[in-house]
Amino acid sequence: MAFNSSDWTIDYALKTVTNNDSGTGANLASVTGDKTYVGPILEFFQWLATEFASSAQMDDAYPIQSDTPTVYKWLNGWGFGHADDTKYLNGGSIVSSDGLDLWSNLYTLGSQVAGTQLYLIQNDAEVSPWWETDNIDILIKVLSGGTAIQSVDTSGTLTDGGVWIYAREFGDEYDHGFANIFAGGRNPLGINTAGDGGNNTASGTVSGWNDISVTFGTISRDLNNGNGAVNYDCEVDCASRPMTEVYEYLKYITRYGETTLQLNGDDGQEYRSANEGNYLEVKKAPFGTLAGATVYGARGIWFTNYAAADFVLIDASGTTQSPPNYQKVNANHPSLSGTNVFVAESSGGLAIKNQYTIDSVTSNSITMTTSINANKAPQSGVVKVGDTKYEYTSFSGAVISGVTPDPTGETGSAYIPLLDVTADATTELSDNIIYSGDITVITSVRKYGFKPYDVETTFGSAGLNFSPILSVDPQAT
């Protein structure tokens, strides 16, 4: 890039220097098609200094002063003719002759995916880009009429002359940074991006996953990992989707151009963390990164209603919260539909039917005398009192909740099978079971017309996946 004096006009009467293309209202890229119209402010100064050192201009007030190779000042009432003139200069700063206006120079260093549009946020608003893609070298106004243009910095403090630069092209790892450029001169900022291997789905597809929702506000949640309920700042409802899809959706709503959806009071394209100024920001992906199929959540983010607990969290206090080892019972066979499938803790090949003793009941709950063992009970499923089957939706401590039908009047012993269903498909799954140790179980599959299948086996660290042998019983006709 080289400065071209033929692009500029000096008006000695008005004391202005104006770029011939400025004032069009269009961005620079659309006016020029490339950066060749942008020139270093040093060469701009050298041109003016040469012009006003000529004999013909000895009777005109001198227009510009150089303090350093990157710091300049208008003199004697001289200035730019158009507000857009600074868009055609780079490499240094310049202040108005009255000292009330200052344009500082910001340039980026680093490597971005080709075609990345860097965008600038100043005073909580986007500055419409006039620059082209990839690394930038621009003049930004930071003092206007004697008033500093402010932005909130990384600590949450309003800062004179602060600006944010973002790189968030969907499909890439993101980056952003803050620079205080109020001192003028030349100011660098590193911005680096790369392709995101976990973000390859077309944006038009991901935009349709809007059943995922994000809600901000302090919440207390228990991950069932033994640490009890702790606080988080944001809940992401995953709409029963896998975490790989949730990750891409959260990238989508924080991409460049997301100005409709508000996230914690900011446009999506500006969102940085659940508690800006206090939490470490995850620049590559503001809600958390993806490794394989596992999302490593940013601080304060809680996931709910997910397909599988493929995540690691950081609560509001900054403590890492890893989910327990959730596993399932999976019974599968081409002829499984219509069979009764039963899996329960066993001893000597028989189901243990006295795991618990009933303490009390209500119309929709059963309280045992001891806490429910989460290693031996699905998060939701069936509780049996003798041969009577009750469904439940959850348990906590000794209390089983969401019990149907009404268990009023039940007393004595009870137990919780890992799976107890009449199959309506070729595969039947239990709800999540928190694995903390192997348990011996009896697996039974029965239907009139088949020989009974009763096999004792182990529910282990990978759960239990079994395919029963279903042989036709020729006598059962």
Summary of the structure (lengths in Angstrom):
residues: 477
radius of gyration: 33.7
end to end distance: 90.5
largest distance: 121.1
contacts: 1514
relative contact order: 0.08
helix: 10%
strand: 42%
